[in-house]
């Protein structure tokens, strides 16, 4: 279990489900992979060097809506951490709209501690037809960063992850950007693997058959690096793991920091959302 002091100071990054990390797609037709619009809720527990504590410490809510030209993601991670003298309540909220062609992302991320907003980052990112692009931030105002060719946004990453899994790829390297900080995209190393035995009988929500039945399970682990740090052979800043379905629905995930602390989340509710009727 994390110490109460580190618990009160820790701000877990907002969870991006699925393989939040792809730089080159190897020619895979990622855009052809449709994601299932849905709403999901997860129970969250603390991790200490891979072991989950006995108590739940919060909730994670995720929603994916689809329109004829974009996908819209809503996320909320709420944690209640014992700070010794008092419980520290933190919340991270995110809204992102990504074009179906994967070339534009509008984003807004905010952190709340004790009921007061502690940070806000918002803006938009675009990729040119020949690959590279730029992200411009309206908060903090006047900031911008260059996006290298091959940078991927959340939905494009999700589609590519499914395609890599179907192709039987054991691993791949990646770049990923979703605008949570005024920093360049993260370099990521993704390892595909078999579903662990401990997750083989993962309890799934009732009345979610349409989202679950007939869909293959995909398991992976990914390490996230600053690009320069990865080139120098340094360790990952943090690692994630995920058990997802081939329609983009996530069932289980972890986020672990370099010091051994982190969170684990398990699905408790799933609900299908309407698909758009497009020409």
N, C-alpha and C positions, 0 to 999 in steps of 0.2 A: 504494500500500500504506500502511496506517496505520502511524504510528511505533510502535516497540516500547513506548514509555512509555504512549501512549494505548491501545494494545492491552491492556496489563496492567491498566489501570484500567477499561476499558470493560465494562459489563454490559449486554449486549443484552437487550432486552425479550423475554419469552417469545412466540414466534410464535403468533398466532391465525390459522389459515388462513381463507381466503375473505374476503368483504367484512366485515371486522370493524368495521362502522360503519353503522347506519341509525337515523334518528330517526323519520321518517314513512314509511309504506309506501305512501302514495297509494292505499289501498284494495286493494292487491294481496293475493291469498289466500295469504300466506306459509306458513300452517300446513298447506296442502295439499301442499307440496313435501316429498317424502320424501328423506331423506339415506341413502346407502348405508353400512351398517356395514362398517368396513374397518380394516386395519392398514397403515401406510406407513412407509418409512424414506427418508431424504434425505441426500445428501452436501452439506456446507456449506463455502463458501469466503468469504474476505473481499472486500469491495468498497471501492474507493477512487475516489470520484466516479464511480460507475457502472461501473468496470472491475474485473473479477474477477482476483485474483492467481492464480498458477500452481498453488499448493498447496491441498489440502483442509485445513481446520483443525478439522473436527469432524463431528458427526452430529446429525440431528434426527429424532426418532421421534414418530409420531402414531398414536393409536388412537381409533376411534369405535365404541362399543357402543350397542345399542338395546335398550330394554325396552318393555313395553307402555305405560308412562306417562312415560318419560324417555329422554334421550340422555346417555351418559357419555363424557367426553373425557379421555384421558390424553396428556400431552406431556412430552418430555424433549429439551432442547437442551444438547449437550455440546461445548465449545470448548477447544482446546488452542492457546494463543497464545504466541508467542515473546516473552518479557519481557526479552530481553537476556541477563541472567545465568542465567535459568532459564525453563522453560516454565510458564506459568500455566494451570491447568486449572479451568474454571468449568462449572457445571451448573445449569440451571434446570428445575425439575419442576413440573408442574401437573396437578391433577385437578379436573374440574368435572362436576356433574350438573345438567342443565337439564330441567325439565318440558316435556312435549310442547306444552303450551299457551303456553310462553314466559314464564310468570309467576313462576317460581321458579328460582333458581340457587344451588347450594351450591358453594363454591370453596375450594381450598387451593393456594397457590403458595409454593415454597421455592427459595432460591438457595444454592448450595454453591460455595465457593472453596477450592481446595487440600484438598479432602476434608472441610472443616468448614462447617457450616451458617452462612450469613451473614445470612439473613433468612427470615422465615416470616409469611405473611399468609393468614388463613382466616376464613370466615364464610359468611353466606347473604344473598341479596337477594330481595326479593319485590316484585311490582307489584300494585297494587289493581285491581279491576275497572274503575275509572274512569280508569286510566292511570298516575298517579304511584305511587311506592313508596319503599322504604327498604332500605338495606344495613346489616346489623349484623355487626360483626367480633368474633370470639372471640379473635383474635390479630392485632393488639394488642387486648387485652381492653377492653371498654367503649366502643369507638369506633363511630360510626354516621354515615351520610351520607344525605341525601335524594336520591331518583332522580326526575328530572322525567318528566312524562308523555311517552310515546314512547320511553323508554329501551329498548334492545334488548340481549339476551344473545347469546352466540356462535351457537347453532343458529338462533335466530330471525333473526339477521343473515344467516347463510348462506342460509337459505330465501328471504329477501327479495332478496338479491343475485341469485339465480338468476331470480326472478320479474321483477326490473327488467331483466335482460339479455334475457329472452324477450319482454318488452314493447317492446324496442327503445329503452329510455331511454338517453340519452347521458351523463347525470350525475345525481347526487342528493346531497343533504346528509343528515347522519346524526348520531345520538348512539350511543355504545357503552360498555358496562360489563361487565367480567369480574372485578373485584375484586382486581387485582394490587397496588393501592395504596389507601390511605384517601383517595381523591380523587373528585370528581364525575365523571360520564361524560365521555368525550372527544367533542368535536365533530369530524366527519369530512366531507370532501368527496371523493366518489367519481367517477372518470371512467372510463366504459366505453370500450373501444376494440377495434380489430382485433388479432388475434394477430400479434405482431411476426414478421418473416421469420426472425430468429435463433432463434425458438422453434417455427417451423413443422415442423421435422424433429427436434424434441426426442426423444432416445432414451427409450423407455419400457420398463419391466420386461417380461420374458417371462412367459407364463402368467398374465397379468392381464386377459385378454380380457373376462371377464364384467363387470369394473369399468369398462372403457374403451370397448368396442365399442358403437356406436350412441348414444354420448353426445356432445352438443355441447360445444365448448370455449368458455370465457368468460375474457376478459382484462380486467383493470382496474388502475388506479392509484388510491391513496387517500392523502390528507394528513390527519394527525391533529393536532388543535389543543386547547389548553385553551380552553374555551368563550369566556371573556372575551377571550383573545388573538385568536381568530378574529373576534370582533365588532369588534375594533380594527384589523383588517386585517393582523395580524402573520403572519409566515411559520410554516409547520407545524413542530411540534417534531420530527416524523419522518414519513417516507413509506414506504408499502409498495406492492408490485405482486404480482400473482398470476395464474397460468394454472391454471384449475380446470375441472372438468367439471360438467355440470348435475345430477349426483348427489352433489355435495359433495366429490368426490375432487380434491385439489390435486396438480398435477404440478410446479409451479415457483413460487418466490416470492423476493422480496427485501425487506429491511428496511434503510432508509438514514436515518442521523441527519442533523441539520442541518449538521454540520461536514464532510459528504461521506463519512464512513466508514459501513460497514454490512456486511451479510452477504447471500449468495445461496444458495439451496438448490434442489437438483434431485432428483427422485424416483429411487430406485434399486430399491425393492422395494414391491410392492403385494399385499395378500392380502385376499380377501373374508372377512367374519365373518358368523355366522348372524343371520338376522332373527328377531325374536320371533313366536310364534304367538299372536295375541290375538283375543279374541271381538269 
